[in-house]
């Protein structure tokens, strides 16, 4: 991972997308402090690209995924921890193949898979940070979705905010967003 400069176009674009889905009152009290770009391994990128090309009707969109971050990620640089219970670090290291405690998927209304949100403010409710960190942490991801597909592949909830994918190959972590709510 590498930290994006605060004045870089990539930082500004991601910050604007991240804060754009919050209500104006909430967005005013929100501050994106750091963004780390995630460089996935060649194998992970190949599996994601293969998944995308094998689903020709699909589109790729930006989503947000939150989990518990029990380490002090970001306070001492872009250093990932080895705690089995740290959802954020396990997801980044495994590219969604392993979540907190080694679990391989979440369970929800569409079944076993990975759940994320187009709207970062909705994903915020699942963001839990350790008490030693001033930051809340969220992962910005790219996900392949197939509109209208049945719950065995990509699925949109009726409000098109919650995104479900059954395969970890359909979603790839791109950025870690470190933010503060005042």
C-alpha positions as CSV (number, residue, x, y, z in Angstrom):
1,X,0.0,0.0,0.0
2,X,1.1,3.5,-0.6
3,X,-0.4,6.8,0.8
4,X,-1.9,9.2,-1.7
5,X,-0.8,12.8,-1.5
6,X,-3.6,15.0,-0.1
7,X,-3.3,17.3,-3.1
8,X,-3.3,14.5,-5.7
9,X,-6.2,14.1,-8.2
10,X,-6.7,10.5,-7.1
11,X,-7.1,11.6,-3.4
12,X,-9.5,14.4,-4.3
13,X,-11.6,12.2,-6.6
14,X,-11.9,9.4,-4.1
15,X,-12.6,11.9,-1.2
16,X,-15.4,13.6,-3.3
17,X,-17.0,10.2,-4.2
18,X,-16.7,9.0,-0.6
19,X,-18.3,12.2,0.9
20,X,-20.8,12.7,-1.9
21,X,-23.2,10.1,-0.6
22,X,-23.5,11.5,2.9
23,X,-26.2,13.9,3.9
24,X,-25.0,17.5,3.7
25,X,-25.0,17.8,7.5
26,X,-23.0,14.6,8.0
27,X,-20.6,15.4,5.1
28,X,-19.8,18.8,6.8
29,X,-18.6,16.9,9.9
30,X,-16.7,14.3,7.9
31,X,-13.0,14.5,7.2
32,X,-11.0,12.1,4.9
33,X,-7.6,12.2,6.6
34,X,-5.6,9.6,4.6
35,X,-6.1,7.3,1.6
36,X,-3.9,4.3,0.9
37,X,-3.8,2.8,-2.6
38,X,-3.8,-1.0,-2.5
39,X,-1.7,-2.8,-5.0
40,X,-3.2,-6.3,-5.5
41,X,-1.0,-9.2,-6.5
42,X,-0.8,-10.2,-10.2
43,X,-2.8,-13.4,-9.3
44,X,-5.6,-11.4,-7.7
45,X,-5.8,-8.9,-10.6
46,X,-5.8,-11.8,-13.1
47,X,-8.6,-13.6,-11.3
48,X,-10.6,-10.4,-11.1
49,X,-10.1,-9.6,-14.8
50,X,-11.0,-13.2,-15.7
51,X,-14.2,-12.9,-13.7
52,X,-15.0,-9.6,-15.4
53,X,-14.4,-10.8,-18.9
54,X,-16.4,-14.0,-18.3
55,X,-19.4,-11.9,-17.4
56,X,-19.8,-9.8,-20.6
57,X,-23.1,-8.1,-19.6
58,X,-21.6,-6.9,-16.4
59,X,-20.3,-3.5,-15.4
60,X,-17.7,-2.5,-12.8
61,X,-18.6,0.0,-10.1
62,X,-17.1,1.6,-7.0
63,X,-18.4,0.3,-3.7
64,X,-17.4,0.5,0.0
65,X,-16.9,-2.3,2.5
66,X,-16.5,-1.8,6.2
67,X,-15.4,-4.2,8.9
68,X,-13.8,-4.1,12.3
69,X,-10.3,-2.7,12.3
70,X,-8.7,-3.7,15.6
71,X,-5.2,-2.5,14.8
72,X,-3.9,1.1,14.6
73,X,-3.7,1.0,10.8
74,X,-2.7,4.4,9.5
75,X,-1.3,5.8,12.7
76,X,2.2,4.4,11.9
77,X,1.9,4.3,8.2
78,X,0.4,1.7,5.8
79,X,1.3,-1.3,7.9
80,X,-1.1,-4.3,8.0
81,X,-1.4,-6.3,11.2
82,X,-1.5,-10.0,11.7
83,X,-4.5,-10.2,14.0
84,X,-7.0,-12.8,12.9
85,X,-9.8,-10.6,14.2
86,X,-8.9,-7.6,12.1
87,X,-11.4,-7.6,9.3
88,X,-9.8,-4.7,7.3
89,X,-6.2,-6.1,7.3
90,X,-7.3,-9.7,6.5
91,X,-9.5,-8.4,3.6
92,X,-6.6,-6.3,2.2
93,X,-4.1,-9.2,2.4
94,X,-6.4,-11.8,1.0
95,X,-8.4,-9.7,-1.4
96,X,-11.7,-10.9,0.2
97,X,-10.7,-14.6,0.3
98,X,-10.4,-14.3,4.1
99,X,-12.4,-12.0,6.4
100,X,-12.0,-11.5,10.2
101,X,-11.3,-14.8,12.0
102,X,-10.6,-16.6,8.8
103,X,-14.3,-16.6,7.7
104,X,-14.5,-16.7,3.9
105,X,-17.8,-14.9,3.5
106,X,-20.6,-13.0,5.2
107,X,-24.1,-14.3,5.5
108,X,-27.0,-12.1,4.6
109,X,-30.3,-11.9,2.8
110,X,-28.9,-13.2,-0.5
111,X,-26.9,-15.9,1.3
112,X,-23.2,-16.5,1.7
113,X,-21.0,-13.9,-0.1
114,X,-19.6,-10.5,0.2
115,X,-21.8,-7.5,0.9
116,X,-20.8,-3.9,0.1
117,X,-22.4,-0.5,-0.5
118,X,-22.5,2.0,-3.2
119,X,-23.1,4.6,-0.5
120,X,-20.2,5.0,1.9
121,X,-22.5,6.4,4.6
122,X,-24.4,3.1,4.6
123,X,-21.2,1.1,4.9
124,X,-20.1,3.4,7.8
125,X,-22.4,1.5,10.3
126,X,-20.1,-1.5,10.0
127,X,-16.9,0.5,10.5
128,X,-15.5,-0.3,13.9
129,X,-12.0,0.9,15.0
130,X,-9.8,0.2,17.9
131,X,-9.7,2.7,20.7
132,X,-6.1,3.7,20.0
133,X,-6.8,5.0,16.5
134,X,-8.4,8.4,15.8
135,X,-9.6,7.0,12.4
136,X,-12.6,5.1,11.1
137,X,-11.6,2.8,8.3
138,X,-13.3,1.7,5.1
139,X,-12.2,-0.1,1.9
140,X,-13.1,1.4,-1.5
141,X,-13.5,-1.5,-3.9
142,X,-14.3,-2.2,-7.5
143,X,-17.0,-4.8,-8.0
144,X,-18.4,-6.5,-11.1
145,X,-22.2,-6.5,-11.1
146,X,-24.7,-8.0,-13.4
147,X,-28.0,-6.1,-13.1
148,X,-30.9,-8.3,-12.4
149,X,-29.0,-11.5,-11.8
150,X,-30.4,-14.0,-9.3
151,X,-28.9,-14.4,-5.8
152,X,-26.1,-16.7,-6.9
153,X,-24.0,-14.0,-8.5
154,X,-24.0,-10.3,-8.3
155,X,-27.2,-8.8,-6.8
156,X,-28.5,-5.3,-6.2
157,X,-30.9,-4.7,-3.4
158,X,-34.2,-3.0,-4.4
159,X,-32.7,0.5,-3.5
160,X,-29.5,-0.4,-5.5
161,X,-27.3,0.6,-2.6
162,X,-26.4,-2.8,-1.1
163,X,-24.3,-5.0,-3.4
164,X,-23.9,-8.7,-3.0
165,X,-21.4,-11.0,-4.8
166,X,-21.0,-14.7,-4.3
167,X,-17.4,-14.8,-5.5
168,X,-14.4,-13.0,-4.0
169,X,-13.1,-12.7,-7.6
170,X,-15.9,-10.3,-8.4
171,X,-14.7,-7.7,-5.9
172,X,-11.2,-6.2,-5.5
173,X,-10.0,-3.8,-2.8
174,X,-8.5,-0.6,-4.3
175,X,-8.1,2.0,-1.5
176,X,-8.2,2.2,2.3
177,X,-10.0,5.3,3.4
178,X,-9.1,6.7,6.8
179,X,-11.7,9.2,8.0
180,X,-12.9,11.1,11.0
181,X,-16.4,12.0,12.0
182,X,-16.5,15.1,14.1
